[in-house]
Amino acid sequence: MELTVYFIVCPLVFLAGLVDSIAGGGGLISLPAYFLAGIPPHLSIGTNKLSSSIGTAISTFRFCRNKSVNWGLAVPSILLALTGSALGAKLALLVDEDIMKNILLVVLPIVAFYIFRNKNLNTDEVITPLPRKKLFVIISLVSLGVATYDGFYGPGTGTFLLLLYTGLGKMDIRIASGNTKLVNLSSNIAALVTFLINGKILLPLGLTAALFSIAGHSIGSGLVLKNGYKIVKPLILVVLVLLFISLIKPE
């Protein structure tokens, strides 16, 4: 593989880790990075899963050690996430790569808009808990649905889970955040295994990018930035524009 691919992917994955640790939404940079380097869609999604899974595993361990988790909801959610993500990844592999590019041209701006528009959560709002059975059904369906999306595509998964857990499930923000990390990691692993079995991962590139992702997360977590998402929005916008150019240009 040409070194230029590493020079394109690794700095952008580092930036994605930095952005993700500050304000979330790093997947909107990390996945496009592989496309910008000229890597086919299936290999891009699979390799991105490798680098993102390692970063997610580290953050999940730290989060679960310091935050609350509702294990009664987490365990079935994890099982459903594993199932949904594997199905989503298999579906992605069945879609022709040219069609996949066209799908991404539609999906990517929708995901970006949704994340930009719904980033702030009202942590001071008094939440009335839902009945246990209703909560279980909602969280299970959300976990299965979002994990399926994660296996198929991925960016914004953590944000979607957190918004739906707190919005539809009326979960406390701290517990919702812990459960989000566990479900997100589970969906990452299931998709990663699926892409790996089908030979759709570039291991050297993915492992190298993972190191840059960890570095970005580590540096970003040590920064104290006010209005962090306002700062990273232009960065994400630039990457999205570059991605669109790379997707629509003639072969």
Beta strands, then each sheet from edge to edge (+ up, - down):
end
